[in-house]
Every structure is written in C-alpha cells, then in structure tokens.
Amino acid sequence: MYLFSTPLPFDKERIDEFFQINKNLSKSKINTLYNSLPADSDDFTGFEQPRCSTGLNVKTLDDFIRLLDYSLNKGFDFIYLLNSPRVLKLEDRNTLEKQFDKLDKLILKLKGLGLKKYRIANPQLIQHLALNYPDLEVYVSTSIDYFNIKQIENILQIFNNIKEIIPTYEQNRNFQFLKNIKKKFPNLQVEIMVNEGCIQGCPLRKYHSTTSSNYEIQKIMDLGEKYVKLYNSSCTKIIEKDYWTYICTSLIVYPWQIQEYSKIGINNFKLVGRGSTLFNKKGYSDLINWYLKAIEDESVADMIPHNLFGAYLWTENSNILMKDIKPYLPRIEYFKKYGALCASRCGVECHYCYKCAEKLRKKFGDQNKKNS
C-alpha cells in the first residue's frame, strides 16, 4: 500500500471528498493530513511557514481543533507543521517567549486529540521539543534540506525522537542515495515529495522558506512582497524561458513511477499544494484523485492536462495532455542507473534530459507557463 500525505483543507466538504477518494482505491490511500494554523490567526505561533494566509473557516485554535477532530473521525492521521527553518535568535527573547507560550497552548490542545506528530525544519525547535515534550514525534521537513547520508546519521545521533525524514527534493531521482537511506536506517520512515514542481537546482528554495516564515518581518518591512517579486522574476522566468527543459529536468514523480520507489522500500509520499489558488476548492481534490487513480490504472493519466501533475503549473489547463508528452519524458529507469550522478554531470557530461526536451520542443514548439 502506498501511503500519501496531503494538506488538511480548511473545509469539511473537502475532507469528505478525500474520504470518498480513499473508498475507490486499492493500491494507495491518503492516510495523513498536514497543515498549520493560517498566518492571520491570533494563535499562529510563528514557527510555521505561513503558506495559508487566511483560514476561511479557521480563525482560531479552537476552530482548527474542531476541524482536526472531524478529520480524525474520518480516519485520517495528522501532522502539525512547525516547518520554518528560520534561526531562533536569543536577542528576540520577548518574541520567542510569546511564541513558545502559543506553542505550549497548541501542543496541549493537540495532545487532547491524541496527536503528537510535528513536521520541523529547525534543529533548535527539535531540541526544544526533545527537552520539554519527549513523548512527541519529530518528522523532519524537506526545508531542512538534507542531501547526504552523514547528515541523516548525525541528526539521528543527536535526537532520538525523529521518526521520519523528507530528503531534499533535489534527491528525488537519486535512487542510490534513497536506497542507502533505507539500508542504513531501516526503522526510519522516508517520505518523497511527488508534485513539488520547483525547478531542479533552485538557488532560492531554502531562502524562500526562511523569508516566507518570518511573518512579522513581512508585515513590518514588506520583505515578503519584495521576495515574491525576486522569486517570480527568477525561477518563474527560468521555467518560461525553456519550458520543455524545465519539464524534463523537473523532479516531479509521476504516478506510474511510484512503484519504483516502493521497490527500494519507500512507500510514503507527499502531495503539496496548500499555497495554490486551488487549495480548499473542489478542483484540488480532483487533482489528488487523478494522481492516485493513475497509480491504480496508468491510462487514467492519459487525458489529464500534463501541467496538472506539478503544483507550480496549476494555472490554466494545458491543451497538451499527458498522453501527448509521456513517450518523450525521461525514463525513470535511466535515473535508477545514473541518478546519483545528476548533480555533477547534468548538462556537462550528460544531456539525456535535454535531448528529451528537444524532442518535445520539435513536436509542440516553445511553450511557457501560461500557454502550455
């Protein structure tokens, strides 16, 4: 069974849709929901990344608890996101004390529901939980950006409450690395992000997470808006400049590739999208449904617009379907053999993905994010 985590919607109707999706699946299911309080909530601790700035039906911690209780009764597990990688500075002691007071209140409320799982991207916060709440379980966020075996070995030696790690998105095609994690740490759960869609080799990803996490600074100095402009003028332009190269070098894991990760012992996967305009809407449930059904039957993906498999491309539906581009996409078998070398060879000694992109360009012409 392939187990998927996906954002907790702030709407009971969307949770019901997830429940119905699971009823029609045999090979996979949504077993875990994750999210945090919306950033405009008075109970927002500041240790989260404020991906959801407004909570619709969730304004307070009590609203959030009621929604969690509803999802738990539907059979879903839950992980709370304390996934800001921002360093906690002692000179901000007054701010930190207020944050920790809010965190204590949050933890006690979640404990009341029997919940004790937290996704964290800051070792300082992992230490805080280990010292003050040793019964809580830590799920290491991809925002901590671990990309080698020694990093994982060392963090596990420092903390014994870590249950799961999401390696950096950049390692999605490094099967040797992923296989060796499972070999060296057989009791450690490994989760793979499948539809992130960021560009390979993004130079801004970690800084994006750090800057967007400091909600108070964003409000005071408008850094959030300035960073978004930098982000949009950089990464997005890279996508639009050479769309098919982006598609072929992207680290998206397509539904028919999931089985290859299972073969090396990885059966936990993460769907993202809470920062998209589709989040909390029925369309988001449809995207998840299509993805999971395509694991059951690969042909389900054929008639789906190809851009709906990557969260960065959820704008207008492309008129180019998945069946149109699938024969030209890089083969997962190539990365099972050479994926460990991508970081040092891509575009220099190896042009495999670029050749795939050139075939797509010849067939469909130049594309961009808006008209793909």
C-alpha positions in Angstrom: 0.0 0.0 0.0 1.3 3.5 -1.0 0.6 6.0 1.8 0.1 9.6 0.9 0.0 12.8 3.0 -1.7 15.9 1.7 -2.6 19.3 3.1 -5.6 19.4 5.5 -8.2 21.6 3.8 -9.9 24.3 6.0 -13.3 22.9 4.8 -15.2 19.8 6.0 -16.6 19.3 2.5 -13.0 18.9 1.1 -12.2 16.4 3.9 -15.3 14.4 2.9 -14.0 14.4 -0.7 -10.7 12.9 0.5 -12.6 10.3 2.4 -14.5 9.3 -0.8 -11.3 9.2 -2.8 -9.9 6.6 -0.4 -13.0 4.4 -0.9 -12.2 3.9 -4.6 -8.5 3.0 -4.2 -6.8 -0.4 -3.6 -3.1 0.3 -4.1 -2.8 3.7 -2.3 -4.6 5.9 0.1 -4.5 9.3 1.8 -3.6 8.3 5.3 -2.2 11.6 6.7 -3.2 15.3 6.5 -0.9 18.1 7.4 -1.1 21.8 7.8 -0.8 24.6 10.4 -2.9 27.4 11.6 -3.4 30.2 9.0 -0.9 33.1 9.4 -3.7 35.6 10.2 -4.8 33.6 13.2 -4.0 35.1 16.6 -2.9 31.6 17.7 -0.3 31.3 14.9 2.9 30.5 16.7 5.4 31.9 14.2 7.3 28.6 14.0 5.3 27.7 10.9 5.7 28.7 7.3 2.6 30.9 6.5 1.6 29.3 3.3 -2.0 29.8 4.1 -2.5 33.5 5.0 -6.3 33.2 5.6 -8.1 30.3 7.1 -11.7 30.8 5.8 -13.4 28.6 8.4 -10.4 28.6 10.7 -9.8 31.8 12.6 -8.8 30.5 16.0 -7.1 27.5 17.5 -10.5 26.2 18.7 -11.7 26.3 15.0 -8.6 24.4 14.0 -9.2 21.8 16.7 -12.8 21.2 15.7 -11.7 20.7 12.1 -9.0 18.3 13.2 -11.4 16.3 15.3 -13.7 16.0 12.2 -10.8 14.7 10.1 -9.7 12.2 12.8 -13.2 10.8 12.9 -12.9 10.2 9.1 -9.9 8.0 9.8 -7.1 10.5 8.9 -3.9 10.9 10.9 -2.4 14.4 11.2 1.0 16.2 11.3 1.3 19.8 12.5 3.8 21.9 10.6 6.3 23.8 12.6 8.4 24.0 9.4 10.1 27.3 9.5 13.9 26.9 9.0 14.5 30.4 10.4 17.1 30.5 13.2 15.7 31.3 16.6 17.7 34.3 17.9 18.1 34.8 21.7 18.1 38.6 21.2 14.5 38.2 20.2 13.8 36.7 23.7 10.5 38.6 24.2 9.2 37.5 20.9 10.4 33.9 21.4 8.7 33.7 24.8 5.4 34.7 23.3 5.9 32.2 20.5 6.7 29.4 23.0 3.6 30.3 25.1 1.5 29.9 21.9 3.3 26.6 21.1 2.7 25.2 24.6 -1.0 26.0 24.2 -1.1 24.4 20.8 0.7 21.2 21.9 -1.7 20.7 24.8 -4.7 21.2 22.6 -3.4 18.7 20.0 -2.5 16.2 22.8 -6.1 16.4 23.8 -6.9 14.8 20.5 -4.2 12.2 20.8 -2.0 14.0 18.3 1.8 14.1 18.8 3.4 14.4 15.3 5.2 17.6 14.2 7.0 18.4 11.0 10.0 20.5 11.9 12.8 22.3 9.9 14.8 23.8 12.7 17.1 21.8 14.9 16.7 24.3 17.7 13.0 23.6 17.8 13.6 19.8 17.6 15.8 20.3 20.7 13.1 22.3 22.5 10.5 19.5 21.9 13.0 16.8 22.9 13.7 18.6 26.2 10.2 19.7 27.1 7.9 17.2 25.3 10.0 13.9 24.9 6.8 12.0 24.0 6.3 14.0 20.8 7.4 12.6 17.4 9.5 14.7 15.0 9.1 14.4 11.3 11.9 16.3 9.6 10.8 18.7 7.0 12.3 18.9 3.5 13.0 22.5 4.2 15.9 21.4 6.4 17.5 20.3 3.1 19.3 17.1 4.0 21.0 15.7 0.9 23.6 13.1 2.2 23.8 10.1 4.5 26.1 11.6 7.1 23.6 14.5 7.7 20.9 12.0 8.5 23.2 9.8 10.6 24.3 12.8 12.7 20.9 14.2 13.3 19.6 10.8 14.4 22.5 10.5 16.8 21.7 13.9 18.3 17.9 13.3 18.6 16.1 10.0 19.3 12.6 11.3 18.7 12.9 11.6 14.9 10.5 9.2 13.1 10.7 10.4 9.5 12.7 12.4 7.1 11.8 14.0 3.8 15.1 14.3 1.9 15.6 17.4 -0.2 13.5 17.5 -3.3 16.8 17.6 -5.3 17.4 13.9 -4.5 14.1 12.6 -5.9 16.0 10.9 -8.7 19.0 9.7 -6.8 17.9 6.1 -6.2 21.3 5.1 -4.9 21.0 7.7 -2.1 17.4 6.8 -1.3 18.1 3.1 -1.3 21.0 3.5 1.0 19.0 5.6 3.5 16.6 2.7 3.8 19.5 0.2 4.0 21.4 2.2 6.8 18.3 3.3 8.7 15.7 0.5 8.3 13.5 1.9 11.1 13.4 5.5 9.7 10.4 6.4 7.6 11.3 8.2 4.4 8.7 10.3 2.5 9.1 11.7 -1.0 7.5 14.8 -2.3 6.0 13.9 -5.6 4.4 17.1 -7.2 6.5 20.0 -5.8 7.4 21.1 -9.3 10.1 23.6 -8.4 13.0 23.9 -10.9 15.9 21.5 -10.5 18.8 23.2 -8.9 16.7 26.1 -7.5 19.2 28.5 -5.8 16.4 30.2 -3.8 14.4 27.4 -2.3 15.8 27.4 1.2 15.9 31.2 1.4 12.3 31.3 0.1 11.3 29.1 3.0 13.3 31.2 5.5 12.0 34.5 4.3 8.4 33.5 4.0 8.5 32.1 7.5 9.1 35.4 9.2 5.6 36.7 9.0 6.0 39.6 11.4 9.0 40.9 9.4 7.0 40.6 6.2 4.2 42.7 7.6 6.6 45.4 9.0 9.2 45.7 6.3 7.3 44.3 3.3 10.1 41.8 2.7 7.6 39.2 1.7 6.4 41.1 -1.3 9.9 42.0 -2.3 11.0 38.4 -2.1 8.0 37.2 -4.1 9.0 39.7 -6.8 12.5 38.3 -6.8 11.2 34.7 -6.9 8.8 35.4 -9.7 11.4 37.3 -11.7 13.9 34.5 -11.3 12.6 30.9 -11.0 9.4 31.5 -13.0 11.4 33.2 -15.8 13.7 30.1 -15.9 10.6 28.0 -16.4 9.2 30.2 -19.1 12.5 30.6 -20.9 12.8 26.9 -21.7 9.6 25.2 -20.7 10.3 21.7 -22.1 13.8 21.6 -20.5 12.1 22.5 -17.2 9.5 19.7 -17.6 12.2 17.1 -18.4 14.6 18.1 -15.7 11.8 18.6 -13.1 11.9 16.2 -10.2 8.2 15.5 -10.3 7.4 11.9 -9.6 4.6 10.7 -11.9 2.0 8.1 -10.8 3.4 5.3 -12.9 6.9 5.8 -11.3 5.7 5.3 -7.7 6.3 1.6 -7.9 10.0 2.1 -8.4 10.3 3.8 -5.1 8.4 1.0 -3.4 10.9 -1.5 -4.8 13.6 0.2 -2.6 11.4 0.3 0.4 9.9 3.7 0.2 6.1 3.7 0.4 5.3 7.1 1.8 4.7 10.1 -0.5 3.7 13.7 -0.1 1.4 15.8 -2.2 1.7 19.5 -1.9 -0.5 22.5 -3.0 -1.7 24.4 0.1 -0.2 27.6 -1.3 -2.1 27.3 -4.6 -5.2 29.1 -5.7 -6.9 25.7 -5.9 -6.4 24.8 -2.3 -9.7 24.5 -0.3 -11.6 24.1 -3.6 -13.1 21.0 -5.2 -10.5 21.2 -8.0 -7.7 20.4 -5.6 -9.5 17.2 -4.6 -9.8 16.3 -8.3 -6.0 16.7 -8.8 -5.4 14.3 -5.9 -8.0 11.9 -7.2 -6.5 11.8 -10.7 -3.0 11.3 -9.4 -4.0 8.4 -7.1 -6.2 6.7 -9.7 -3.4 6.8 -12.2 -1.4 4.7 -9.8 -4.2 2.1 -9.9 -4.5 2.4 -13.7 -1.8 4.3 -15.6 -4.2 5.1 -18.5 -6.2 7.4 -16.2 -3.4 10.0 -16.6 -3.7 10.0 -20.4 -6.4 12.5 -20.8 -5.3 14.8 -18.0 -3.6 18.1 -19.0 0.1 17.4 -18.4 0.6 20.6 -16.3 -1.7 19.3 -13.5 0.9 16.9 -12.2 3.2 19.7 -11.0 2.0 22.2 -8.3 3.9 25.0 -9.9 1.9 24.8 -13.1 -1.6 24.8 -11.7 -2.9 27.8 -13.7 -5.0 27.2 -16.9 -5.4 23.7 -18.1 -3.0 22.9 -20.9 -4.3 21.6 -24.2 -1.4 19.2 -24.3 -2.4 16.1 -22.5 -0.2 13.7 -20.6 -0.5 11.0 -23.3 0.9 13.5 -25.7 4.2 14.1 -23.8 4.6 10.8 -21.9 6.5 9.0 -24.7 9.1 11.7 -24.7 9.7 12.2 -21.0 12.9 10.9 -19.4 12.6 7.3 -18.3 12.7 6.5 -14.6 15.0 3.5 -15.4 17.7 5.9 -16.5 17.8 7.5 -13.1 17.7 4.2 -11.3 21.1 3.7 -13.0 22.6 7.2 -13.2 20.5 9.4 -10.9 23.3 9.5 -8.3 25.5 11.4 -10.9 23.0 14.1 -11.9 24.3 16.7 -9.6 27.8 16.6 -11.1 27.1 15.7 -14.7 23.8 17.4 -15.8 24.3 19.5 -18.9 28.0 18.8 -19.0 28.8 15.1 -19.3 25.1 14.1 -19.6 22.5 15.6 -21.9 19.8 12.9 -21.6 17.0 15.2 -20.3 18.0 17.9 -22.7 17.6 15.5 -25.6 14.1 14.5 -24.3 13.2 18.2 -24.1 14.4 18.8 -27.7 12.1 16.1 -28.9 9.1 17.8 -27.1 10.1 21.2 -28.5 10.2 19.9 -32.0 6.7 18.3 -31.6 5.0 21.1 -29.6 7.1 24.2 -30.2 8.1 26.6 -27.5 5.8 26.8 -24.5 5.6 28.8 -21.4 3.9 28.5 -18.1 0.8 30.5 -19.2 0.1 28.9 -22.5 1.4 25.4 -22.0 
